[in-house]
């Protein structure tokens, strides 16, 4: 089963390497990893999606916690949470078919963020299944380039507020 | 006007109570060595290769519970530390390793003697630092000492670029350490301790399984009190040797691959396994599904990640072993286990540790004699191989920090440099290294270090011109096709010893020599190499073969009516 871990870490050089290295050498697989600063610039938050049974996830969590730079770790999978991923897709879009593309973009509540001579770039956010769906809906037009952020996630309600220093 | 980073480092090391720095100089640490000259409190011990510096620091740490310090230059100096750091990491030894680095403006340019040592050592240190700004140095040094010695101890590396060592610094040592992400949990959960007391009260066949964690948390007294109070036998891991006196009637000695038969039987048959500061290493458990199959398995450890890592645990307690045992002792009453202990006594009588005590010179006999002559009153370091297993089996260790050996990593070449560290830490103690010709040759240049430091270490060297533990593996797993294990170019170790000033070289060639030669070595007050000419055909018994349970071990052949080679 896939687990979504929210990991607050010190915002220092090398921390990502420590985390990624730990996964690699202990044989755990990272499905996706997204990282950015929090409201406290000294702290970054990573959202790590990892696949494994309860035993694997328990070990992953414990091993992560052992890293000095890891401040707090929450397995969001065990609670109510919201998750999002963002995608930028550049598709072939001759002027003749742009209307059709724009309809799809509307259906998915996505946006066109750039128009080139024969291409458009579409931005969409949503959970993984929505992102997969828009990607396959646009595939017939000819996808030139895709970039996805990986999952970010946050628990609902007041629990697990960001860690303050 | 401040002081340089290098001067600050030495000042802070003094503040941390450092007495010895084991190291090897080089271009990137010139400023550090220069500052070291000014220290009246810290003595530098020049080793022959950096790996020995880290092993010596480890020997010092293991003998004392203090943090060991080693120092190396950038590039090859730093990479030579890698094996020693991994050794210390696997065995949870508190160390601070300081390396020089090329100047910050050169980092990433593949400059002369540049290596990304923080990148390299990430998986084998508890934490590491690259100091990019001299202002961070005081905080980093303090954090490094704190991290190395608290919680589950381990090595910490600080990489200091050349220009950082020579930069001027105004900051002083911080008053306290503040690490948001590092808060070891020392006190065990009271409800869990209560549950453990309940399990103990209900158990009919308890076994205590003690590891290195008992020694690192100085919990040997508590362990003994618990064992005696609840009348439970105690078996130890290799790292746990010395945590429980082996001359005690409740001692089962070591368990596992080459453990005692009675320890292996007891663990297989017990109904409660009280695991304390252990990590269920594969060399201990044998086939994991056959390990302690009838037992409720409980585990006390400071490192939560160790709990449930290899074996499913019925009752975990995260905390410092000494504190948890103190709390536990408040809750457990006296117990008797007559039937269980008489069963164990029967195993002890039926399956004692055996060897062919005939007229041949047997290494096990030498170890036994060594134990008798020293009455366990020595610090024994070992290398890795058959001699290490025989020392673990036949030398009766009675106190903690008296057996210093590379447990987790199995590092050959550990014994002599570790003895250097231990002897400097404990100048009044008798320090003995038991080694083999293979292991000894990995770091025998450290004889020079021991000579320089005037250390009267006793080196008991089993020479059979073979890598005999590998040979033993080939005996069992490769149908006795012995590949790459014979040494035909060994030196005369007695002459080698005597080529150093004031070093004695002695030889034991036959059984009658053992006692007189050992006596001479132990009493001559000198650094001494005792070469023991032994057979390469000797095998370590018992042995648990792959995929077998502990109780399925191969016994000493004569015990099973077989022929002894």
Interface residues (C-beta under 8 A of the other chain):
Chain A: X9 X10 X14 X17 X18 X21 X22 X25 X55 X58 X59 X62 X63 X65 X66 X67 X68 X69 X70 X71 X72 X163 X165
Chain B: X118 X119 X122 X123 X126 X127 X130 X147 X179 X180 X181 X182 X303 X304 X305 X307 X308 X309
